[in-house]
């Protein structure tokens, strides 16, 4: 088995997302939930492992904002 780890490409997102669900034992997502996930996915911060043409592994980082008292929003520092 020869694998390749690389940054996700836009056109690979659907297969990548399906492997993510499979890895966590999740159900098939509705089109609405997939659209939300797609909007939240930072493709340039997501990785896919390929074995030839098949996606066999995923990794990703999802940023999020933090709302603080008073309604202000600020960046969240990585721990």
trRosetta pair geometry for C-beta under 8 A, 3 or more apart (Angstrom, degrees):
i j d omega theta_ij theta_ji phi_ij phi_ji
1 51 5.6 -33 -164 -138 100 122
2 51 7.1 132 73 -144 48 68
2 52 7.4 85 67 -53 89 70
3 49 5.4 4 -178 -179 122 100
3 50 6.6 154 -156 78 68 42
3 51 5.2 -39 -97 -85 79 74
3 56 6.9 -90 -120 54 117 130
3 57 7.9 31 -161 18 138 122
4 49 7.1 160 78 -156 42 54
4 50 4.9 -16 57 59 94 96
5 47 6.0 9 -173 -179 89 122
5 48 7.7 178 -144 89 50 38
5 49 5.1 -21 -94 -101 74 80
5 57 7.9 -35 -104 79 89 123
6 47 6.9 166 90 -148 21 79
6 48 6.6 -22 66 60 68 78
6 50 7.4 -22 27 8 101 111
7 43 7.6 79 166 150 94 72
7 44 6.3 3 -168 -145 131 47
7 46 7.1 93 -159 75 65 54
7 47 6.3 -61 -102 -101 38 63
7 48 7.9 36 146 19 14 81
8 12 5.7 -142 -162 79 79 117
8 13 6.6 80 167 -84 125 67
8 16 5.6 25 -128 -88 126 166
8 43 5.1 -119 92 -161 108 75
8 44 7.9 -118 58 -72 85 20
8 46 4.2 -12 7 95 135 102
8 47 6.4 -145 -33 -104 85 11
8 48 5.0 98 -91 -19 79 106
8 60 7.6 -1 -14 -92 141 103
9 12 4.7 83 60 5 82 110
9 13 7.9 -116 95 -36 48 72
9 43 7.4 31 -164 -179 11 123
10 13 6.1 -26 -168 -23 39 114
10 43 5.8 -6 -81 -136 63 165
12 15 5.7 -61 -170 48 67 106
12 16 5.4 71 134 -29 88 111
12 48 6.1 -87 138 -16 141 166
12 55 6.9 136 -175 -72 111 133
13 16 5.4 -62 -142 42 30 116
13 17 5.9 32 161 -23 69 107
13 38 6.4 77 154 -124 142 94
13 41 6.6 136 -141 96 118 159
13 43 6.6 -66 -82 -103 112 110
14 17 5.9 -54 -146 34 25 110
14 18 6.6 26 154 -18 60 106
15 18 5.6 -55 -152 36 33 114
15 19 6.5 32 152 -18 66 104
15 55 4.8 139 134 12 113 140
16 19 5.9 -57 -153 35 30 109
16 20 6.6 36 148 -24 64 103
16 46 6.9 86 165 147 149 131
16 48 5.2 -90 -105 -90 112 121
16 55 5.8 -129 -85 -158 58 160
16 58 5.5 120 -167 -107 82 120
17 20 5.4 -48 -152 29 35 117
17 21 6.8 36 151 -16 64 100
17 29 7.7 -70 154 29 116 140
17 34 6.6 92 148 -140 155 94
17 37 6.2 114 -136 119 127 137
17 38 7.4 -43 -73 -76 150 78
17 41 7.5 -87 -82 -66 105 151
18 21 5.7 -51 -153 34 35 111
18 22 6.4 36 150 -19 65 107
19 22 5.4 -52 -145 38 36 115
19 23 6.2 42 154 -26 67 103
19 48 7.9 101 53 -134 149 96
19 55 5.1 -120 -35 119 150 114
19 56 7.3 -172 -140 -139 143 10
19 57 7.1 -147 155 -103 139 7
19 58 5.1 148 99 -29 112 119
20 23 5.8 -52 -148 31 28 113
20 24 6.7 1 161 4 62 109
20 26 8.0 -4 120 30 72 130
20 58 4.9 -70 -75 76 82 162
20 60 7.6 -18 -100 8 135 127
21 24 6.5 -76 -150 50 27 92
21 26 4.2 -96 -153 67 78 108
21 27 7.4 -74 -169 74 120 23
21 28 7.1 83 156 -103 158 37
21 29 6.4 -134 -90 -22 141 103
22 25 7.6 31 -175 -73 29 31
22 26 7.8 -72 -44 43 20 76
23 57 7.9 81 -85 -134 137 54
23 58 6.6 -136 -10 39 149 107
26 29 7.3 17 134 -56 122 91
29 33 4.3 -120 -173 88 106 119
29 34 4.9 133 108 -58 123 84
29 37 7.1 -4 170 -4 169 139
30 33 4.8 91 54 10 81 100
30 34 6.9 -145 93 -5 41 88
31 34 5.6 -55 -146 38 31 113
31 35 6.4 37 154 -25 64 104
32 35 5.8 -53 -153 30 29 112
32 36 6.8 27 151 -16 62 103
33 36 5.6 -51 -151 35 37 111
33 37 6.4 37 151 -18 67 104
34 37 5.6 -53 -146 38 34 111
34 38 6.2 38 153 -24 66 104
35 38 5.6 -50 -146 33 30 113
35 39 6.6 32 153 -19 62 104
36 39 5.8 -55 -153 35 32 111
36 40 6.5 21 153 -12 65 111
37 40 5.7 -66 -149 43 33 107
37 41 6.1 41 154 -36 69 104
38 41 5.8 -46 -144 20 31 115
40 62 5.9 21 156 -144 104 117
41 46 6.1 -5 -174 -42 99 149
41 60 6.6 -51 -142 -162 86 151
41 62 7.3 -59 -107 -99 42 96
42 45 4.0 18 106 32 116 112
42 46 6.4 153 84 -27 61 93
42 60 7.2 147 55 -171 78 101
42 61 6.5 -40 58 81 125 77
42 62 6.7 165 6 -110 101 48
42 63 6.5 63 -37 3 142 98
43 46 5.6 -64 -142 32 32 114
45 60 6.4 85 111 -160 80 68
45 61 4.4 -78 152 53 123 103
45 63 7.9 86 43 -28 167 94
46 58 7.3 -17 -176 -167 100 90
46 59 6.9 170 -158 93 57 52
46 60 3.7 -4 -114 -108 90 98
46 61 7.2 -147 -75 24 59 61
47 58 7.0 147 85 -162 64 43
47 59 4.3 2 54 59 106 98
47 60 6.9 -163 23 -71 63 55
48 55 5.3 -56 -169 -134 119 106
48 57 7.0 142 -166 83 47 61
48 58 5.9 -15 -108 -105 65 66
49 55 7.2 105 71 -161 51 60
49 56 5.4 -66 100 70 97 82
49 57 3.4 15 37 53 122 109
49 58 7.4 -119 15 -53 82 30
50 53 7.1 -43 -171 -158 115 9
50 54 6.5 147 -156 77 71 41
50 55 5.8 -44 -98 -97 74 50
50 56 6.8 124 -129 13 22 87
51 54 5.2 -21 64 67 84 98
51 56 4.8 36 -3 -15 109 139
55 58 7.2 36 169 -63 115 89
63 76 7.4 162 -166 51 78 106
64 76 6.2 6 79 20 72 146
65 73 5.1 11 172 -170 127 116
65 74 7.5 143 -162 65 85 28
65 75 7.3 -67 -121 -107 71 37
65 76 6.8 178 -133 -18 26 104
66 73 7.0 150 76 -150 43 68
66 74 6.2 -33 68 64 93 75
66 75 7.9 39 25 141 97 12
66 76 4.9 107 -17 -74 116 106
67 71 6.6 -24 -167 -143 107 37
67 72 7.4 150 -154 78 61 37
67 73 5.4 -37 -98 -94 67 82
68 71 7.9 -44 73 36 54 9
68 72 5.4 -22 58 68 98 88
68 73 7.5 162 12 -98 78 31
68 74 6.5 6 -6 13 122 109
